[in-house]
Amino acid sequence: MRVMVVAGGSRGDVQPLVALAQHIQSAGHDVTLAAPRDAEHVVSDRGLNYHRLDVSMTEQMTTAAGRAWIAESAGRPFTELRHMRRVYEETALPLADSLIGLSGRADLFVSGILTVDSLASIAAYDGVAHATALLCPFHPSADGRCGLTAQNPRTRRSNLTRTKIGRWLLARSVTQAGRLVRGRLGMAETGATGFIRTLDTVATVLGASPLLVPAPHDWPSTVTVTGAWTLPAHDHRRPPTQLTDFLEAGPPPVYLGFGSMAVVQPERIHAVALAAARAARVRLILAGTELDGLDGDDVIGVDNVPHEWLFPQVRAVVHHGGAGTTHAALLAGVPQLAVPHIADQPYWGRRVHEAGVGPEPLPLNRLTVDRLSQRLRTLAQSADLVARAGDVGRQARGERGAAHAANTLLASAS
């Protein structure tokens, strides 16, 4: 069977789908992974066929619209939706151009959330199967533990209302490319209702640990929570000698990095992180700012270091709250703190805290030296937190998420 897995977004959105695609390929199928142009090496290095999408969410984050989305959205959901819609409007045309070229090339299309709408239409036009592979819970629920925009961790009717509204607003924000695709294929417009109908009816795998996202009773039976989709470390990728020397020179440091979100306010993050780490008396590995190399004997700046190799060696992880980094820290069995910026990041930060593996999240717009240093002390000094994170990590490592997801998707298409 020809399987086309389509990944949108940044590196953190692509890597889990690479792991999923590898497992589908190992089952004997002809797999191609379509991904943004700056993700080619992530795909090709893992032995997968690569199809270029002429978009880059990482580059988009450096535009005026992207920077405004990150910098002005924390704690402001309606402002965020306005910025998000503008970002996706700017990428809709090149994304639609790229996706149209996939027609006729697969027996099964597997889409992420940004391409659900377009690929549902292409699959219907081609008369082939379509499934979705999601990295956070977009289906509404009264159970606050698995409601993306829920506010109460318990089961409440208000959670169901909020998550329904949240998904409707999301549908209105990410269907621009789908409209262009349907127009070119001569298909009727389906709008936000079509997006929601697709999510509710097609086979869906969620690449998250059930320890963070327990499947609720009010989700469609088509949704399967599989466990995280993770890549093993590349044996040939040797870490920088300066970093290994730093790790060996003292007690385990704290890692702080915000992934692709670091394109906004790198100078501020650098200054706050250094001052907070030194106030908390913890050693620091700092990623994503202008710091490269040592800054004294207690801080080192790094570029792109595999999380699966690094995180088990650190004391704690401070990150932006992306699904991939959240699960990498979870699997490493170390405490973590989210500094959420946008999108699903507040949800993951909340779930980390509710699961007992990290302090209460610290949104970007509230990030100060004092607040961060207080949380760093908690991360470094709480024996209960360390024990809980270790226990949850051991449980999570027993989940075979990518294999489970691959088997589920293939069964749905047979």
C-alpha positions as CSV (number, residue, x, y, z in Angstrom):
1,M,0.0,0.0,0.0
2,R,1.2,3.5,-0.8
3,V,1.0,5.7,2.3
4,M,1.5,9.4,2.3
5,V,2.1,10.9,5.7
6,V,1.9,14.7,5.7
7,A,3.5,16.8,8.4
8,G,3.0,20.5,8.8
9,G,4.4,22.9,11.4
10,S,7.9,23.1,12.9
11,R,10.5,20.5,13.6
12,G,8.7,19.4,16.8
13,D,5.6,18.6,14.6
14,V,7.6,16.7,12.0
15,Q,9.8,14.4,14.2
16,P,6.9,12.4,15.8
17,L,5.5,11.8,12.3
18,V,8.9,10.5,11.1
19,A,8.7,7.9,13.9
20,L,5.2,7.0,12.9
21,A,6.2,6.7,9.2
22,Q,9.1,4.5,10.1
23,H,6.9,2.0,11.8
24,I,4.4,2.0,8.8
25,Q,7.4,1.4,6.5
26,S,8.7,-1.4,8.6
27,A,5.3,-3.1,8.2
28,G,6.2,-3.5,4.5
29,H,4.4,-0.4,3.0
30,D,5.6,2.2,0.5
31,V,5.8,5.3,2.7
32,T,6.5,8.9,1.7
33,L,6.6,11.7,4.2
34,A,5.6,15.2,3.0
35,A,7.0,17.9,5.2
36,P,8.1,21.6,5.1
37,R,11.2,22.4,3.1
38,D,13.4,22.9,6.2
39,A,12.7,19.4,7.4
40,E,14.2,17.4,4.6
41,H,17.2,16.2,6.5
42,V,15.0,15.2,9.5
43,V,13.1,12.9,7.1
44,S,15.8,11.7,4.7
45,D,18.3,10.9,7.5
46,R,15.8,8.3,8.8
47,G,15.6,6.4,5.6
48,L,12.2,7.7,4.4
49,N,11.1,9.1,1.1
50,Y,10.7,12.8,1.3
51,H,8.2,15.1,-0.5
52,R,8.8,18.8,-0.2
53,L,6.1,21.2,1.0
54,D,7.0,24.7,-0.1
55,V,6.3,26.2,3.4
56,S,8.3,26.7,6.6
57,M,6.5,27.4,9.9
58,T,9.9,28.0,11.4
59,E,10.6,30.8,8.9
60,Q,7.0,32.0,9.3
61,M,7.6,32.6,13.0
62,T,10.2,35.2,12.0
63,T,7.7,37.3,10.0
64,A,5.8,40.2,11.5
65,A,2.7,38.0,11.8
66,G,4.6,35.1,13.4
67,R,6.4,37.3,15.9
68,A,3.2,39.0,16.9
69,W,1.5,35.6,17.3
70,I,4.2,34.5,19.8
71,A,4.9,37.7,21.6
72,E,1.3,39.0,22.0
73,S,-0.7,35.9,22.6
74,A,0.2,34.4,26.0
75,G,-2.9,34.6,28.2
76,R,-4.9,36.3,25.4
77,P,-6.9,33.6,23.6
78,F,-8.9,35.9,21.3
79,T,-5.8,37.9,20.4
80,E,-4.0,34.6,19.6
81,L,-6.7,33.4,17.3
82,R,-6.5,36.7,15.3
83,H,-2.8,36.4,14.9
84,M,-3.0,32.6,14.1
85,R,-5.5,33.2,11.4
86,R,-3.2,35.8,9.8
87,V,-0.2,33.4,9.9
88,Y,-2.1,30.7,8.2
89,E,-3.5,33.1,5.6
90,E,0.1,33.9,4.6
91,T,1.0,30.2,4.2
92,A,-2.3,29.0,2.6
93,L,-1.4,29.5,-1.0
94,P,2.0,27.8,-1.1
95,L,0.6,25.0,1.1
96,A,-2.3,24.4,-1.2
97,D,0.0,24.4,-4.2
98,S,2.2,21.7,-2.5
99,L,-0.7,19.6,-1.4
100,I,-2.5,19.5,-4.7
101,G,0.6,17.7,-6.1
102,L,-0.1,14.8,-3.8
103,S,-3.3,13.8,-5.5
104,G,-3.1,10.4,-7.1
105,R,0.1,9.4,-5.2
106,A,-1.3,7.4,-2.2
107,D,-3.8,4.7,-1.2
108,L,-3.9,6.2,2.4
109,F,-3.3,9.8,3.3
110,V,-2.3,10.5,6.9
111,S,-2.7,14.2,7.9
112,G,-1.7,16.3,10.8
113,I,-4.0,19.0,12.1
114,L,-2.8,21.7,9.7
115,T,-3.5,19.5,6.7
116,V,-6.7,17.7,7.8
117,D,-9.0,19.9,5.7
118,S,-7.0,19.8,2.5
119,L,-6.2,16.0,2.6
120,A,-9.8,15.1,3.4
121,S,-10.8,16.7,0.2
122,I,-7.9,15.2,-1.8
123,A,-8.6,11.7,-0.5
124,A,-12.3,12.1,-1.3
125,Y,-11.4,13.3,-4.8
126,D,-9.1,10.4,-5.3
127,G,-11.4,7.8,-3.7
128,V,-8.8,6.7,-1.2
129,A,-8.5,6.3,2.6
130,H,-7.7,9.2,4.9
131,A,-6.8,9.2,8.6
132,T,-5.4,11.8,11.0
133,A,-2.3,11.7,13.2
134,L,-2.6,14.3,16.0
135,L,-0.1,15.5,18.6
136,C,-2.6,17.1,21.0
137,P,-6.3,16.6,21.9
138,F,-8.5,18.6,19.5
139,H,-11.7,16.7,20.2
140,P,-14.1,18.3,22.7
141,S,-14.7,16.7,26.1
142,A,-16.2,17.5,29.5
143,D,-13.1,15.8,31.0
144,G,-10.6,18.7,31.6
145,R,-7.6,16.4,31.5
146,C,-8.1,15.9,27.8
147,G,-9.7,19.2,26.8
148,L,-7.3,21.5,25.0
149,T,-9.1,24.6,26.0
150,A,-10.7,23.3,29.3
151,Q,-10.1,25.2,32.5
152,N,-11.0,22.7,35.1
153,P,-9.1,19.4,35.4
154,R,-12.3,17.6,36.5
155,T,-15.3,16.6,34.4
156,R,-17.5,19.6,34.0
157,R,-20.1,20.6,31.4
158,S,-18.3,24.0,31.1
159,N,-15.2,22.1,29.8
160,L,-17.3,20.6,27.0
161,T,-18.7,24.0,26.0
162,R,-15.2,25.6,26.0
163,T,-13.6,22.9,24.0
164,K,-16.4,22.9,21.4
165,I,-16.0,26.6,21.0
166,G,-12.2,26.2,20.8
167,R,-12.4,23.7,18.1
168,W,-14.9,25.7,16.1
169,L,-12.5,28.7,16.3
170,L,-9.6,26.6,15.3
171,A,-11.6,25.2,12.3
172,R,-12.2,28.8,11.1
173,S,-8.5,29.6,11.4
174,V,-6.8,26.6,9.6
175,T,-9.0,25.8,6.7
176,Q,-7.8,28.5,4.2
177,A,-5.6,26.0,2.3
178,G,-8.5,23.6,2.1
179,R,-10.7,26.1,0.5
180,L,-8.1,26.7,-2.2
181,V,-7.7,23.0,-2.7
182,R,-11.4,22.4,-3.1
183,G,-11.7,25.3,-5.5
184,R,-9.0,23.8,-7.8
185,L,-10.5,20.4,-7.6
186,G,-14.0,21.7,-8.5
187,M,-15.4,20.4,-5.2
188,A,-18.1,22.0,-3.1
189,E,-17.0,24.2,-0.1
190,T,-17.4,22.5,3.3
191,G,-16.1,25.2,5.6
192,A,-15.5,24.7,9.3
193,T,-18.3,22.2,9.5
194,G,-16.5,19.9,7.1
195,F,-13.3,20.2,9.2
196,I,-15.1,19.2,12.3
197,R,-17.0,16.3,10.6
198,T,-13.7,14.9,9.4
199,L,-12.1,15.0,12.8
200,D,-15.2,13.2,14.3
201,T,-15.4,10.5,11.7
202,V,-12.0,9.4,10.3
203,A,-9.6,7.1,12.1
204,T,-7.5,9.2,14.4
205,V,-4.3,8.4,16.4
206,L,-3.1,10.7,19.1
207,G,0.6,10.6,19.8
208,A,0.4,11.4,23.5
209,S,0.9,9.4,26.6
210,P,-2.3,8.2,28.3
211,L,-0.6,9.3,31.5
212,L,-1.2,12.9,30.3
213,V,-4.2,12.4,28.0
214,P,-6.4,9.6,29.3
215,A,-9.0,8.9,26.6
216,P,-12.4,10.2,27.9
217,H,-15.8,8.5,27.5
218,D,-17.2,11.3,25.3
219,W,-14.7,11.1,22.5
220,P,-15.6,9.3,19.2
221,S,-14.7,5.6,19.1
222,T,-12.4,6.5,16.1
223,V,-9.9,8.2,18.3
224,T,-7.0,6.1,19.8
225,V,-4.5,7.5,22.3
226,T,-1.4,5.5,21.6
227,G,1.5,6.9,23.6
228,A,4.2,9.3,22.3
229,W,5.9,8.8,18.9
230,T,9.6,9.1,19.6
231,L,12.8,8.6,17.6
232,P,15.8,6.7,18.9
233,A,19.0,8.7,19.2
234,H,21.2,8.6,16.1
235,D,24.3,6.7,17.1
236,H,26.5,8.6,14.6
237,R,25.6,12.0,15.9
238,R,28.2,12.8,18.5
239,P,27.4,15.6,21.0
240,P,29.8,18.5,21.2
241,T,32.8,17.7,23.4
242,Q,32.4,21.0,25.2
243,L,28.9,19.9,26.3
244,T,30.0,16.4,27.4
245,D,32.8,18.0,29.4
246,F,30.3,20.4,31.0
247,L,28.0,17.6,32.0
248,E,30.8,15.7,33.6
249,A,32.3,18.8,35.4
250,G,29.5,19.1,38.1
251,P,26.1,18.2,39.3
252,P,23.3,17.7,36.6
253,P,22.3,21.0,35.1
254,V,18.9,22.3,34.2
255,Y,18.1,22.5,30.5
256,L,16.2,25.6,29.2
257,G,15.1,25.9,25.6
258,F,12.0,27.1,23.8
259,G,12.5,25.4,20.4
260,S,11.3,27.4,17.4
261,M,9.6,29.8,19.8
262,A,13.0,31.2,20.6
263,V,13.0,33.4,17.5
264,V,11.1,35.9,19.6
265,Q,12.8,37.7,22.5
266,P,16.1,35.7,22.5
267,E,17.9,38.6,24.3
268,R,15.3,38.8,27.1
269,I,15.2,35.0,27.5
270,H,19.0,34.8,27.7
271,A,19.2,37.5,30.3
272,V,16.3,36.2,32.5
273,A,17.5,32.6,32.2
274,L,21.1,33.3,33.3
275,A,20.0,35.6,36.2
276,A,17.4,33.1,37.4
277,A,19.7,30.1,37.2
278,R,22.4,31.9,39.2
279,A,19.9,33.1,41.8
280,A,18.7,29.5,42.2
281,R,22.3,28.2,42.2
282,V,21.7,25.7,39.5
283,R,23.9,24.9,36.5
284,L,22.3,25.7,33.1
285,I,22.2,24.5,29.6
286,L,20.7,27.2,27.5
287,A,19.4,26.6,23.9
288,G,18.0,28.9,21.3
289,T,19.7,32.2,22.2
290,E,22.8,33.9,21.0
291,L,24.9,32.1,23.6
292,D,27.1,29.5,22.1
293,G,29.6,27.8,24.4
294,L,30.5,28.4,28.0
295,D,29.6,31.5,30.0
296,G,31.6,30.9,33.1
297,D,31.7,27.4,34.6
298,D,28.0,27.2,35.4
299,V,26.3,28.0,32.0
300,I,26.7,26.6,28.5
301,G,24.9,27.6,25.3
302,V,24.0,24.9,22.8
303,D,22.4,24.6,19.4
304,N,20.5,21.5,18.3
305,V,21.2,18.6,20.7
306,P,18.9,15.5,20.5
307,H,16.6,15.6,23.5
308,E,16.4,11.9,23.8
309,W,20.2,11.8,24.5
310,L,20.4,15.0,26.6
311,F,17.3,15.0,28.8
312,P,18.1,11.8,30.9
313,Q,21.4,13.5,31.9
314,V,19.9,16.8,33.3
315,R,18.2,17.7,36.6
316,A,15.1,19.2,35.0
317,V,13.8,20.6,31.7
318,V,12.4,24.1,31.2
319,H,10.6,24.4,27.8
320,H,7.9,26.2,25.8
321,G,5.3,23.4,26.3
322,G,5.3,21.9,22.9
323,A,4.0,18.3,22.7
324,G,7.3,16.8,21.6
325,T,9.5,18.4,24.3
326,T,6.9,17.7,26.9
327,H,7.0,14.0,26.1
328,A,10.8,13.9,25.7
329,A,11.1,15.2,29.3
330,L,8.3,12.8,30.4
331,L,10.1,9.8,29.0
332,A,13.4,11.0,30.4
333,G,11.8,10.8,33.9
334,V,12.9,14.3,35.0
335,P,10.9,17.2,36.4
336,Q,9.8,19.8,33.9
337,L,8.4,23.3,33.7
338,A,6.5,24.8,30.8
339,V,6.8,28.5,29.8
340,P,3.9,28.4,27.3
341,H,3.8,30.9,24.5
342,I,0.9,29.9,22.2
343,A,-1.4,27.2,20.8
344,D,-1.4,23.9,22.7
345,Q,1.4,24.9,25.0
346,P,-0.7,26.1,27.9
347,Y,-2.5,22.8,27.8
348,W,0.7,20.8,28.1
349,G,2.0,23.0,30.8
350,R,-1.2,22.5,32.8
351,R,-1.1,18.8,32.3
352,V,2.5,18.5,33.4
353,H,1.6,20.3,36.7
354,E,-1.7,18.3,37.2
355,A,0.2,15.0,36.6
356,G,2.6,16.0,39.4
357,V,5.8,16.1,37.3
358,G,6.4,19.8,37.4
359,P,5.5,23.1,39.0
360,E,2.6,25.3,37.8
361,P,3.4,26.7,34.3
362,L,4.9,30.1,33.9
363,P,3.5,31.9,30.8
364,L,5.9,33.8,28.7
365,N,4.2,37.1,29.5
366,R,4.8,36.5,33.2
367,L,8.4,35.4,32.8
368,T,10.6,37.3,35.3
369,V,13.9,36.5,37.1
370,D,12.1,36.1,40.4
371,R,9.3,33.8,39.2
372,L,11.7,31.6,37.2
373,S,14.3,31.3,40.0
374,Q,11.5,30.2,42.4
375,R,10.5,27.5,40.1
376,L,14.0,26.4,39.4
377,R,14.6,26.0,43.1
378,T,11.4,23.8,43.2
379,L,12.7,21.7,40.3
380,A,16.1,21.3,41.8
381,Q,15.1,20.7,45.5
382,S,11.8,18.8,45.6
383,A,12.5,15.1,46.3
384,D,8.8,14.4,45.8
385,L,8.8,15.9,42.3
386,V,12.0,14.0,41.3
387,A,10.5,10.7,42.5
388,R,7.1,11.3,40.8
389,A,8.8,12.3,37.5
390,G,11.0,9.2,37.7
391,D,8.0,6.9,38.3
392,V,5.9,8.4,35.5
393,G,8.8,8.2,33.2
394,R,9.2,4.5,33.8
395,Q,5.6,4.0,33.0
396,A,5.7,6.1,29.9
397,R,8.7,4.2,28.5
398,G,6.6,1.1,28.5
399,E,4.3,2.6,25.9
400,R,5.0,1.6,22.3
401,G,3.2,4.6,20.9
402,A,4.5,4.7,17.3
403,A,4.0,1.0,16.7
404,H,0.5,1.1,18.2
405,A,-0.4,4.1,16.0
406,A,1.0,2.5,12.9
407,N,-1.0,-0.7,13.5
408,T,-4.2,1.3,14.2
409,L,-3.9,3.3,11.0
410,L,-3.1,0.3,8.8
411,A,-6.1,-1.6,10.2
412,S,-8.4,1.4,9.5
413,A,-7.4,1.4,5.8
414,S,-7.6,-2.4,5.2
